[in-house]
Amino acid sequence: MSKQDMPEWCETQEWCPVTVTAELLSRKWHPVIIHRLLQEPMGFNELQREVHHISDKVLSDSLEDLCDKGVVQKEVISKRPKEVEYSLTEVGRSLHEVINPMFEWGQENASKL
């Protein structure tokens, strides 16, 4: 990310790349959604089953936010009945370098917290 792509509030700060990444992943369900979509593209209902305990509204809002940020893309498969599929963009797929180590760290350390 170049300095011109940084949010105005942090474009002059050297710690900005960390903050931008943390801001994206700090929403409760974003890392889980990205983790599931790293496995394969999914429809809304399938994704909701994979992300246990998430409401329709929260999943919808999270997917909209991730789409707006260019991490997830939504493809309409059919209009009647309405069927969509969510998948990661190239930017989203690059998050495997962040998400997979988070998963591994959690496996190793969750019981210590």
Steps between C-alpha positions, in 0.01 A plus 500: 500500500645833401474809718241646263279194561517538879208648688559871557506456879816292487672565168798671667553233764745213457275264700210550261523167316454317832202719588334452160534121532381500861201718412391256229541195722374654824133453413393186683396288202726634223794264564265201531320584174832546322630173647196310370519662156868409476377139482253558214237743369165466677142614479346705780322208671802273476721772644253557783511128586881508498515810721301375797302744717498787249167667424376572148542873556853480639611266220337723239658814646841332529490375142395844378789660688750245367366555146528878541861456611582283197568186704193299395307495174136409455383323186133451416461140384125514431227758544209261560543356748758755605834330547830675564850378559765675702869457432820678586658750267873491436544735797283271712693189399825674599367509858581128531845622609332666799200276570676163493765603757218647716325162484817311588585738786147460636527121490826508690417771753123524561518279808772724650289815492 
